[in-house]
Amino acid sequence: MNKRYKKILKICAGVIVFFTLPSLLLFGFLYFKYNQELPEGISGKEADALAVQMLDALNYDAYKNTKHISWTFKKRRHYELDKEHNICKVFWKGNKVILDLTHTGNSKVYIHGFKNESALADELISKALNYYNNDSFWLLAPYKVFDQGTTRQLVKIAGNKDALLVTYTSGGSTPGDSYLWILDEKHKPIAFRMWTSILPIDGIEASWSNWTTTDSGAQLPTFHKLFFFGLEITDIKGTSN
């Protein structure tokens, strides 16, 4: 191996270490500081009662009567949800997918305004569904605690406060995920801790804050904070007609 080749390898190794070592150190710090085991709680009437209290704090009746909700997620994707017919229009870049959330095969795809029925359409429908499952959850998750396939447990946290652990045993893009809802004194969500298949650290906490009340009366969050990062939801509208 000549000297020039050795020098190139040494430089490449140095670059790799330079860029990866800080990331590894940061991940290790965050893992040992924040990683938590999934807590165990008590299921049954007490857990369900706490879930109902959370829904009451958010005016669940107003949300049920909301027929249309629109929002923009992180200024990247825009959604127009027709709750009554379970259809959502998803917009990103030059794509528009009219998602039929009941029968996905009936969904329609438009690229730069032109209808597309090629193999690419199926790919975009799948992508739009994954986008919707993730992005709508950050907006609507509190209202989904009694969805089909969910289980609820009452968990005691610091200060002997009650928290609500919700596990999604089916549905969505990542079934099996669990979320521990942290509530204020009026049982309104202020944060949740996550145990999900896509996150490498268990028990990461994200805030639920800056709530806005739509024209329909539904309460929806406009901001979440995870570690040092902010997740913004804008252009939120909700109507009952």
Backbone torsions as a table, in degrees:
resi	resn	phi	psi	omega
1	MET	NA	119.9	-176.8
2	ASN	-75.1	167.0	-174.9
3	LYS	-64.7	-36.3	-178.3
4	ARG	-64.9	-42.4	180.0
5	TYR	-64.4	-41.9	178.5
6	LYS	-62.3	-39.2	-179.7
7	LYS	-64.5	-40.8	178.8
8	ILE	-63.2	-43.9	178.6
9	LEU	-62.2	-40.2	-179.4
10	LYS	-64.6	-42.4	178.7
11	ILE	-64.0	-44.3	179.5
12	CYS	-61.7	-43.8	178.8
13	ALA	-62.7	-39.5	179.0
14	GLY	-64.3	-40.8	178.5
15	VAL	-63.3	-44.2	179.9
16	ILE	-60.7	-46.9	179.8
17	VAL	-63.4	-41.4	-178.6
18	PHE	-58.4	-41.2	-176.4
19	PHE	-87.3	-29.6	-175.1
20	THR	-92.2	-33.0	-176.1
21	LEU	-60.1	-47.9	177.7
22	PRO	-59.5	-38.0	179.5
23	SER	-65.4	-42.6	178.8
24	LEU	-64.5	-41.1	178.6
25	LEU	-64.5	-41.9	179.1
26	LEU	-64.7	-44.2	179.2
27	PHE	-61.8	-43.0	179.0
28	GLY	-61.2	-42.3	178.0
29	PHE	-61.4	-48.2	-178.3
30	LEU	-65.3	-38.2	-178.3
31	TYR	-63.4	-50.4	-176.7
32	PHE	-72.4	-23.3	179.6
33	LYS	-83.5	-37.7	-169.7
34	TYR	-114.4	-21.0	-175.3
35	ASN	-61.6	131.3	-178.0
36	GLN	-134.8	148.9	172.6
37	GLU	-72.3	149.1	175.7
38	LEU	-63.2	122.8	-177.0
39	PRO	-72.2	159.6	174.9
40	GLU	-109.5	140.7	-179.7
41	GLY	-135.5	-163.3	-178.7
42	ILE	-114.9	123.6	177.2
43	SER	-90.9	168.4	178.2
44	GLY	117.6	-154.0	-171.7
45	LYS	-61.6	-39.9	-177.6
46	GLU	-65.4	-42.0	178.8
47	ALA	-66.0	-44.3	179.2
48	ASP	-64.0	-36.7	178.9
49	ALA	-64.4	-39.3	178.4
50	LEU	-66.6	-38.1	177.4
51	ALA	-62.6	-40.3	178.5
52	VAL	-65.7	-39.8	178.2
53	GLN	-62.2	-39.3	177.5
54	MET	-64.0	-43.8	179.2
55	LEU	-64.4	-39.5	178.4
56	ASP	-63.3	-37.9	-179.6
57	ALA	-65.2	-23.1	-178.8
58	LEU	-101.3	7.5	-178.8
59	ASN	58.2	62.0	-176.2
60	TYR	-59.2	-34.1	178.8
61	ASP	-59.2	-39.7	178.6
62	ALA	-64.8	-39.6	178.0
63	TYR	-64.8	-43.0	178.9
64	LYS	-59.4	-35.5	-177.7
65	ASN	-86.1	-2.5	176.6
66	THR	-77.7	123.9	-176.2
67	LYS	-97.2	-30.7	-177.6
68	HIS	-132.1	132.4	176.4
69	ILE	-132.1	132.9	175.1
70	SER	-129.4	149.6	179.9
71	TRP	-164.0	164.4	174.8
72	THR	-121.0	129.6	-175.7
73	PHE	-101.9	115.3	176.8
74	LYS	53.2	29.4	178.5
75	LYS	58.9	22.5	-177.9
76	ARG	-114.3	-39.2	-175.0
77	ARG	-134.6	140.6	-179.2
78	HIS	-116.9	143.6	-176.1
79	TYR	-130.1	143.4	172.4
80	GLU	-132.0	102.2	-173.4
81	LEU	-99.0	124.6	172.4
82	ASP	-98.6	94.4	-175.3
83	LYS	-64.7	-35.5	-175.6
84	GLU	-63.0	-37.6	-177.9
85	HIS	-107.7	3.1	177.7
86	ASN	56.5	47.3	178.7
87	ILE	-127.9	138.7	179.1
88	CYS	-134.4	131.6	172.8
89	LYS	-89.3	127.1	-178.4
90	VAL	-116.7	125.8	-177.8
91	PHE	-120.3	128.8	169.6
92	TRP	-156.1	140.5	-175.3
93	LYS	50.8	-124.4	179.5
94	GLY	-100.8	15.0	-173.8
95	ASN	-102.9	145.7	173.0
96	LYS	-136.8	121.5	178.1
97	VAL	-120.2	124.1	174.2
98	ILE	-92.9	98.2	-174.4
99	LEU	-82.3	121.0	169.0
100	ASP	-89.6	104.0	-172.7
101	LEU	-75.9	-12.9	176.3
102	THR	-89.5	-46.0	179.4
103	HIS	-127.3	89.5	-173.9
104	THR	-56.8	-30.5	-179.6
105	GLY	-63.8	-17.0	179.1
106	ASN	-89.7	2.4	-178.6
107	SER	-66.9	155.6	-178.4
108	LYS	-125.1	147.0	-175.6
109	VAL	-123.7	136.1	174.9
110	TYR	-130.5	132.9	177.7
111	ILE	-118.4	117.2	-175.6
112	HIS	52.3	39.0	175.1
113	GLY	88.6	-6.9	-177.6
114	PHE	-105.9	132.8	179.9
115	LYS	-65.0	138.3	-178.1
116	ASN	-126.9	127.4	179.3
117	GLU	-124.2	21.7	-179.9
118	SER	-82.9	-175.0	177.3
119	ALA	-62.2	-27.5	177.7
120	LEU	-62.2	-31.6	-179.7
121	ALA	-60.2	-43.5	179.2
122	ASP	-61.6	-39.1	178.9
123	GLU	-64.5	-41.4	-179.3
124	LEU	-71.4	-33.5	176.0
125	ILE	-63.8	-44.8	178.4
126	SER	-61.9	-41.9	179.6
127	LYS	-66.4	-42.5	179.8
128	ALA	-63.3	-38.0	179.0
129	LEU	-65.9	-42.0	177.4
130	ASN	-64.6	-42.0	175.9
131	TYR	-58.7	-47.7	-177.5
132	TYR	-62.4	-45.9	-178.3
133	ASN	-58.6	-41.3	-179.8
134	ASN	-74.2	-53.5	-170.4
135	ASP	-70.6	-35.3	177.9
136	SER	-70.8	-29.6	179.6
137	PHE	-63.8	-38.7	178.7
138	TRP	-68.4	-12.7	178.4
139	LEU	-104.0	-39.0	-167.4
140	LEU	-115.2	0.5	-172.4
141	ALA	-51.2	-40.6	-178.5
142	PRO	-59.9	-27.6	-178.3
143	TYR	-84.3	0.2	-174.7
144	LYS	-108.4	16.2	-173.9
145	VAL	-72.7	-15.9	176.7
146	PHE	-112.7	17.2	177.9
147	ASP	-61.1	155.9	176.6
148	GLN	-58.2	134.0	179.5
149	GLY	90.9	5.3	179.2
150	THR	-98.6	150.0	170.1
151	THR	-125.3	152.1	-176.5
152	ARG	-129.4	140.8	176.3
153	GLN	-136.1	143.3	173.6
154	LEU	-88.8	123.2	-176.8
155	VAL	-121.3	137.0	175.3
156	LYS	-90.6	129.8	178.2
157	ILE	-117.5	-172.8	-177.5
158	ALA	-52.0	138.6	-178.0
159	GLY	81.2	11.3	-179.1
160	ASN	59.7	30.6	179.0
161	LYS	-85.4	151.8	177.9
162	ASP	-85.2	133.8	173.7
163	ALA	-129.7	158.2	-174.5
164	LEU	-113.4	116.7	177.0
165	LEU	-96.5	119.5	-179.5
166	VAL	-116.0	126.5	178.4
167	THR	-116.5	133.0	179.5
168	TYR	-100.0	101.8	-176.1
169	THR	-80.7	-14.4	178.7
170	SER	-154.7	167.8	177.8
171	GLY	84.1	168.9	179.9
172	GLY	69.0	-170.1	-179.0
173	SER	-89.9	-21.3	-176.9
174	THR	-135.5	72.1	178.7
175	PRO	-61.1	147.5	-178.6
176	GLY	104.0	-8.5	-180.0
177	ASP	-72.8	149.6	179.5
178	SER	-128.1	148.1	-178.6
179	TYR	-137.8	129.9	178.6
180	LEU	-104.4	110.1	-177.7
181	TRP	-81.7	126.5	175.0
182	ILE	-99.9	126.9	-172.7
183	LEU	-116.5	152.9	174.1
184	ASP	-84.6	-172.6	-175.6
185	GLU	-66.4	-17.1	177.9
186	LYS	-101.6	10.8	178.0
187	HIS	70.6	21.2	175.7
188	LYS	-89.0	137.4	-178.5
189	PRO	-63.3	135.3	173.5
190	ILE	-119.3	-15.7	179.1
191	ALA	-171.7	164.7	164.8
192	PHE	-140.4	155.7	175.4
193	ARG	-106.6	141.1	-169.1
194	MET	-116.2	135.9	169.0
195	TRP	-123.7	96.0	-172.9
196	THR	-129.6	158.6	-177.8
197	SER	-72.9	-20.1	-175.4
198	ILE	-94.4	-9.4	-179.9
199	LEU	-103.9	133.8	-177.5
200	PRO	-78.0	-13.3	179.7
201	ILE	-116.4	127.7	-179.0
202	ASP	-87.6	140.7	175.7
203	GLY	86.0	13.7	176.7
204	ILE	-60.7	137.6	-178.2
205	GLU	-102.6	136.4	174.9
206	ALA	-124.8	136.1	179.7
207	SER	-77.2	154.6	170.0
208	TRP	-123.9	107.8	-170.6
209	SER	-147.7	-179.6	179.5
210	ASN	52.6	52.7	-178.3
211	TRP	-68.4	144.0	174.6
212	THR	-123.8	150.3	178.5
213	THR	-106.5	121.9	-177.5
214	THR	-77.9	173.6	178.3
215	ASP	-60.8	-26.7	-179.8
216	SER	-82.1	-9.9	-178.8
217	GLY	97.7	-7.0	178.8
218	ALA	-71.0	141.2	178.6
219	GLN	-101.8	127.6	-175.5
220	LEU	-136.4	145.2	-178.3
221	PRO	-82.7	150.4	177.5
222	THR	-114.1	-4.6	-176.2
223	PHE	-153.3	141.5	173.3
224	HIS	-132.8	144.6	176.2
225	LYS	-122.3	126.1	176.1
226	LEU	-122.8	115.5	-175.7
227	PHE	54.5	-116.0	-177.1
228	PHE	-100.9	4.1	-171.8
229	PHE	-106.5	143.9	176.1
230	GLY	-108.3	143.0	178.7
231	LEU	-123.0	111.7	-172.7
232	GLU	-104.8	138.0	175.3
233	ILE	-120.8	122.6	-174.5
234	THR	-122.7	176.7	175.6
235	ASP	56.3	34.5	-177.9
236	ILE	-76.1	127.4	176.0
237	LYS	-138.7	143.5	176.7
238	GLY	-144.4	127.3	-178.8
239	THR	-130.6	156.0	-179.6
240	SER	-105.3	14.4	177.7
241	ASN	-130.0	NA	NA
